[in-house]
């Protein structure tokens, strides 16, 4: 494996460079004097931003793209038979998986905060990165999303303090080197890779074993699986959660009419500072508590953390208002499994709206098959649910699962569900049936956000 420290002046080629995490890593490589090229399946906003920096990006994966590279970097979603990976192997060019690179970049940090969990990783790591920045601690930050205060998902700061999102897909987080390991929740996902929930939980235990001997596990105290693995790790454990028995908990929690939480943060029962979040939902309280605990371990003052959390506007693609069309507010959320979708819809239903439309893009056949029953009821709180075709992502259609089966199951559970296979189908149905004052929430981690862009680009129906 190539040594990043010895790559100055050499060329790294990144397969899938337009991904949110991969594109963010480019800045770290450039800062080390490494020349970067890349390739991606499609042209995107991320690719445009990279090209504006002078990074050559080839659209389409072809063997010749890696010719002349000294290192090939790829994500876990890029299969070994990808033509560029196959050519790199044939030519003997060293390869490095994205998470291995991230682990190498944080090597030597005195404090490395790595945020894991089934849900909430990007938002919580974004909160931590912003709070430590606002507190004047100058962290390096790498998250799998875009945050306005970071001008993206990456911040180059002092190497001794590093904040990173830690993804469990393909056990990628086992390549990281945390001194503070945050486990937000262990709810289950990626069953195309993990055998079952026990296997999934064990991966988080292995992640906690990556902690330095004097490191700290920060976990949700009411999540039995997270707490069990934190205690088993033998490291110091700091808990956050609803109960005052947790090390960090909310006091005097209340919500305004749109679901924005306000509370005081208590450390071991003693109130320290007040937080008034600008983002909605119960789950955002837990994310903020976890971020607060991690920032305190990094040495940030309680009042500076609370002020930063109160100013946090959220990460893009997390219940993000994308446009107002025909008097209808359109939001997008990255939630892609039933629990995340249910949480996003709960936030939508707190907004002032005549009707709430849920637009679901199911993601990967394996996830839909494993969590099928949960999908059937996760949008019950919405007035209407539209379901697009399943986003295959890295998978091939097995032929035994499809979106019509989801719609039929939803209807059997009393959900007003309609199959709208394509984005064009979905837009036509919405425009034919929505009314001013409605709210539309699109959900998924595939390319469903492009539907929001498509509707915004077409504008009001009268102008079409």
C-alpha positions in Angstrom: 0.0 0.0 0.0 1.2 3.5 -0.9 2.4 5.8 1.9 0.5 9.1 1.7 3.4 10.8 3.4 5.6 9.9 0.4 3.1 11.0 -2.3 4.1 14.7 -2.5 4.5 15.6 -6.2 2.9 12.4 -7.3 -0.5 11.7 -8.8 -3.5 10.1 -7.1 -6.4 9.1 -9.2 -9.8 8.9 -7.5 -12.6 6.6 -8.9 -16.0 8.1 -8.0 -14.4 11.4 -7.2 -17.8 13.1 -7.3 -19.1 11.4 -4.2 -19.6 13.6 -1.2 -16.8 12.0 0.8 -14.4 11.4 -2.0 -14.7 15.0 -3.3 -14.1 16.3 0.2 -10.8 14.3 0.5 -9.4 16.1 -2.5 -8.5 19.2 -0.4 -6.5 17.1 2.0 -4.5 15.6 -0.8 -3.9 18.9 -2.5 -2.7 20.4 0.8 0.0 17.7 0.9 1.2 18.6 -2.6 -0.4 15.6 -4.3 -1.7 15.9 -7.9 -5.2 14.7 -8.2 -7.2 13.4 -11.1 -10.5 11.6 -11.0 -13.4 9.9 -12.8 -17.1 9.6 -12.1 -20.1 8.0 -13.7 -22.0 11.3 -14.1 -21.4 15.0 -14.2 -22.6 16.7 -11.0 -22.3 19.8 -8.9 -19.4 18.2 -7.0 -17.7 17.5 -10.3 -18.2 21.0 -11.4 -16.7 22.3 -8.2 -13.7 20.1 -8.6 -13.2 21.2 -12.2 -13.3 24.8 -11.0 -10.3 24.0 -8.8 -8.5 22.7 -11.9 -9.0 19.0 -11.1 -9.3 16.9 -14.3 -12.4 14.7 -14.1 -13.2 12.0 -16.7 -16.9 11.2 -17.1 -17.2 7.4 -17.4 -15.0 4.7 -16.1 -12.3 3.6 -18.6 -9.1 1.7 -18.1 -7.0 4.5 -19.6 -8.0 6.9 -16.9 -5.5 5.3 -14.4 -2.6 5.3 -16.8 0.3 7.3 -15.3 -1.2 7.3 -11.8 1.0 6.6 -8.8 -2.0 5.6 -6.6 -5.6 4.8 -7.2 -8.2 5.6 -4.5 -11.7 4.1 -4.5 -14.7 3.9 -2.2 -16.3 0.7 -0.9 -19.0 1.0 -3.5 -16.5 0.6 -6.4 -16.3 -3.1 -7.2 -13.0 -4.9 -8.0 -14.2 -5.5 -11.6 -14.5 -1.8 -12.2 -12.4 -1.2 -15.4 -10.2 1.3 -13.7 -9.5 -0.9 -10.7 -8.9 -3.9 -12.9 -6.4 -1.9 -15.0 -4.7 -0.6 -11.9 -4.2 -4.2 -10.7 -2.9 -5.2 -14.1 -0.4 -2.4 -14.1 0.6 -2.9 -10.5 -0.6 0.6 -9.4 -1.1 0.6 -5.6 -4.8 1.0 -4.6 -6.3 2.5 -1.4 -9.9 2.4 -0.2 -11.4 5.7 0.8 -11.7 4.9 4.5 -8.0 3.7 4.6 -7.0 7.1 3.2 -9.1 8.9 5.9 -7.5 6.9 8.6 -4.0 7.8 7.2 -5.0 11.5 7.1 -5.9 11.5 10.8 -2.8 9.5 11.9 -1.0 11.4 14.7 -3.9 13.5 15.8 -4.0 14.1 19.5 -7.8 14.2 19.4 -9.6 12.3 16.7 -13.4 12.4 17.0 -15.1 9.8 14.8 -18.9 9.8 14.7 -20.7 6.5 13.9 -24.3 5.3 14.1 -27.1 4.1 11.8 -28.6 7.5 11.8 -27.4 11.1 12.3 -23.7 10.8 11.5 -23.4 13.6 9.1 -25.5 16.1 11.1 -23.7 15.3 14.4 -20.2 15.4 12.9 -21.2 18.7 11.2 -22.3 20.1 14.6 -19.0 19.0 16.2 -16.9 20.5 13.4 -18.8 23.8 13.4 -18.8 24.1 17.3 -15.0 23.4 17.5 -14.4 25.9 14.8 -16.6 28.5 16.5 -14.8 27.8 19.8 -11.5 28.7 18.1 -10.0 25.2 18.3 -9.2 25.1 14.5 -10.1 21.4 13.7 -9.6 19.4 10.6 -13.1 18.2 9.5 -14.3 15.6 7.0 -18.0 14.8 6.8 -20.1 13.0 4.2 -22.3 16.1 3.4 -22.1 19.8 2.8 -22.3 22.4 5.5 -22.5 26.1 4.6 -20.3 27.1 7.6 -17.6 24.7 6.3 -18.1 25.8 2.7 -18.5 22.1 1.9 -17.8 18.9 3.8 -14.1 19.5 4.5 -12.1 21.9 6.6 -8.3 22.1 6.8 -7.2 23.0 10.3 -4.5 21.9 12.7 -3.6 18.2 12.3 -3.7 17.6 16.0 -7.6 17.9 16.1 -9.6 15.8 13.6 -13.3 15.3 13.2 -14.6 12.6 10.9 -17.8 10.8 10.0 -17.3 7.1 10.5 -19.4 4.9 8.2 -20.2 1.3 9.0 -20.8 0.3 5.3 -18.4 -2.6 4.5 -16.9 -2.0 8.0 -15.2 1.1 6.6 -15.0 2.7 10.1 -12.5 0.0 11.2 -9.8 1.8 9.2 -10.1 4.9 11.4 -8.0 5.9 14.5 -10.4 7.5 17.1 -9.5 8.9 20.5 -13.2 9.8 20.9 -15.7 7.3 19.3 -19.3 8.5 19.1 -22.0 5.8 18.7 -25.3 7.6 18.0 -27.4 4.4 17.7 -27.2 0.8 16.5 -30.5 0.3 14.6 -29.5 -1.9 11.7 -28.7 -1.3 8.0 -26.5 -2.5 5.1 -27.8 -6.1 5.3 -26.3 -6.7 1.9 -23.0 -6.8 3.8 -23.9 -7.8 7.4 -25.5 -11.2 8.2 -27.9 -10.0 10.8 -28.3 -7.6 13.7 -25.8 -9.3 15.9 -23.2 -9.1 13.1 -24.1 -5.5 12.6 -23.8 -4.7 16.4 -20.4 -6.6 16.6 -19.0 -4.2 13.9 -19.7 -1.3 16.3 -17.9 -3.2 19.0 -14.9 -3.7 16.7 -15.0 0.0 16.0 -14.9 0.9 19.7 -12.0 -1.5 20.0 -10.1 0.8 17.7 -10.1 3.5 20.4 -6.8 4.3 22.0 -6.4 2.7 25.5 -7.1 6.1 27.1 -9.9 7.0 24.6 -13.5 7.6 25.3 -16.7 6.1 24.0 -19.6 8.5 23.7 -22.9 6.6 23.2 -26.7 7.0 23.5 -27.4 5.6 27.0 -30.9 4.4 26.0 -29.7 2.3 23.1 -29.0 -1.1 24.5 -26.8 -2.3 21.7 -24.6 0.9 21.7 -24.3 0.9 25.5 -23.5 -2.8 25.7 -20.6 -2.4 23.2 -19.3 0.8 24.8 -19.1 -0.9 28.2 -17.6 -4.1 26.7 -14.8 -2.0 25.1 -13.3 -1.3 28.6 -12.8 2.3 27.7 -14.1 5.3 29.5 -17.8 5.7 28.6 -19.8 9.0 28.4 -23.5 8.6 27.8 -26.0 11.1 26.4 -29.8 10.7 26.3 -33.2 11.7 27.6 -32.8 10.4 31.2 -31.0 12.5 33.8 -29.1 9.3 34.6 -27.0 10.0 31.4 -23.8 12.1 31.7 -25.3 14.6 29.2 -29.1 15.2 29.1 -31.6 17.9 28.2 -33.4 19.8 31.0 -36.7 21.8 30.4 -37.1 20.5 26.8 -39.8 22.2 24.8 -40.7 22.6 21.1 -42.1 25.6 19.2 -45.0 25.1 16.7 -42.7 23.9 13.9 -40.8 21.4 16.1 -37.6 23.4 16.9 -36.3 22.2 20.3 -35.1 24.4 23.2 -33.4 23.0 26.3 -30.6 23.4 28.8 -27.8 20.9 28.6 -27.0 19.2 31.9 -23.7 17.5 32.7 -24.3 14.9 35.4 -27.4 16.7 36.5 -26.0 20.2 36.5 -27.4 22.6 33.9 -24.6 24.3 31.9 -26.0 26.2 28.9 -29.1 26.7 26.9 -29.5 25.5 23.3 -32.2 26.6 20.9 -31.9 24.6 17.8 -32.8 25.9 14.3 -33.3 22.4 13.0 -36.4 20.4 13.9 -37.2 17.0 15.4 -36.7 14.9 18.5 -33.7 13.1 16.9 -31.9 16.5 16.5 -31.8 16.8 20.3 -29.9 13.5 20.6 -27.5 14.6 17.9 -26.9 17.9 19.7 -26.3 16.2 23.0 -23.8 13.8 21.4 -22.0 16.7 19.7 -21.9 18.6 23.0 -20.3 15.7 24.8 -17.7 15.2 22.1 -16.8 18.9 22.0 -16.4 19.0 25.8 -14.0 16.1 25.6 -12.0 18.2 23.0 -11.8 21.0 25.5 -14.4 23.4 24.2 -16.3 25.6 26.7 -19.9 24.8 27.4 -21.3 28.2 26.5 -19.4 28.3 23.1 -20.7 24.9 22.2 -24.3 25.8 23.1 -24.1 29.0 21.1 -22.7 27.2 18.0 -25.4 24.5 18.2 -28.0 27.2 18.4 -26.6 28.8 15.2 -26.4 25.4 13.4 -28.6 25.5 10.2 -28.2 21.9 9.2 -26.4 19.9 6.5 -27.7 20.0 3.0 -30.0 17.1 2.0 -31.2 16.9 5.6 -34.8 18.2 5.6 -33.7 21.0 3.3 -36.1 23.4 1.7 -35.3 23.3 -2.0 -38.0 25.5 -3.5 -41.5 26.9 -3.4 -43.4 26.0 -6.5 -47.1 26.7 -7.2 -47.3 27.8 -3.5 -46.1 24.3 -2.4 -43.0 24.0 -0.3 -40.6 21.2 -1.5 -38.1 19.7 0.9 -35.6 16.9 0.5 -34.2 14.6 3.1 -31.4 12.0 2.8 -33.2 9.5 4.9 -33.2 6.1 3.1 -34.3 3.5 5.6 -37.8 3.3 7.2 -36.7 4.7 10.6 -35.1 7.7 9.0 -38.0 8.3 6.7 -40.5 8.1 9.6 -38.4 10.7 11.5 -38.3 13.0 8.5 -42.0 12.8 8.0 -42.6 13.5 11.7 -40.7 16.8 11.2 -42.8 17.5 8.0 -46.0 17.0 9.9 -45.0 19.6 12.5 -44.9 22.3 9.7 -47.9 24.4 8.8 -49.2 22.7 5.7 -52.6 21.7 4.2 -51.3 18.2 3.2 -48.0 16.4 3.5 -46.8 14.5 0.4 -44.1 11.9 1.0 -42.1 10.9 -2.0 -40.0 7.8 -1.4 -37.1 6.5 -3.5 -36.4 3.1 -2.1 -32.6 2.5 -2.0 -31.1 -0.9 -3.0 -33.0 -4.2 -3.4 -31.3 -5.8 -0.5 -32.4 -3.0 1.9 -35.9 -3.1 0.7 -36.1 -6.9 1.0 -34.7 -6.9 4.5 -36.7 -4.0 5.8 -39.8 -4.6 3.6 -42.4 -4.7 6.4 -41.0 -1.5 8.0 -41.3 0.4 4.7 -45.0 -0.4 4.5 -45.9 1.8 7.5 -43.1 4.4 7.8 -45.0 7.0 5.8 -48.4 6.6 7.5 -48.4 10.1 8.9 -48.3 11.6 5.4 -51.5 12.3 3.5 -50.2 10.8 0.3 -47.1 8.7 -0.5 -45.6 8.5 -3.9 -43.1 5.7 -4.5 -40.5 5.7 -7.4 -38.6 2.8 -8.8 -36.0 1.3 -6.5 -32.6 3.0 -6.8 -30.3 0.0 -7.6 -27.1 1.9 -6.7 -24.4 -0.8 -6.6 -26.8 -3.7 -7.0 -28.3 -5.7 -9.8 -32.1 -6.3 -10.0 -32.7 -9.8 -8.5 -36.2 -9.9 -10.1 -38.1 -10.7 -6.9 -38.7 -7.3 -5.4 -40.1 -4.0 -6.9 -41.8 -0.8 -5.9 -45.3 -2.0 -6.9 -45.0 -4.6 -4.2 -44.2 -1.9 -1.7 -47.2 0.2 -2.9 -49.5 -2.8 -2.7 -48.3 -3.5 0.9 -48.7 0.1 1.9 -52.3 0.2 0.6 -53.0 -2.9 2.6 -51.9 -1.0 5.7 -54.1 1.9 4.9 -51.5 4.1 3.4 -52.6 6.3 0.4 -49.8 5.2 -1.8 -49.3 5.6 -5.6 -46.6 4.2 -7.8 -44.8 6.9 -9.9 -41.8 5.0 -11.3 -39.8 7.9 -12.9 -39.1 11.4 -11.8 -41.1 12.7 -14.8 -44.1 10.5 -13.6 -43.7 11.9 -10.1 -43.6 15.5 -11.2 -46.6 15.1 -13.4 -48.6 13.5 -10.6 -47.6 16.1 -8.1 -48.4 19.0 -10.4 -51.8 17.5 -11.3 -52.8 17.0 -7.7 -51.0 19.4 -5.3 -52.5 22.6 -4.0 -51.1 25.8 -2.6 -50.2 25.3 1.0 -49.1 21.7 0.6 -45.7 20.3 1.6 -43.7 17.8 -0.5 -40.9 15.8 1.1 -38.7 13.7 -1.1 -36.6 11.1 0.6 -33.7 8.9 -0.3 -29.9 8.7 -0.6 -29.8 8.0 -4.3 -30.5 10.7 -6.9 -34.0 11.7 -5.7 -32.7 15.1 -4.9 -32.5 15.7 -8.7 -36.3 15.5 -8.7 -36.4 18.6 -6.5 -34.0 20.4 -8.9 -36.1 19.3 -11.9 -39.3 20.7 -10.3 -37.5 24.0 -9.3 -36.1 24.4 -12.8 -39.5 23.9 -14.4 -41.0 26.6 -12.1 -44.6 27.3 -11.5 -47.1 25.4 -13.6 -48.5 28.7 -15.1 -45.0 29.4 -16.5 -44.5 26.0 -18.1 
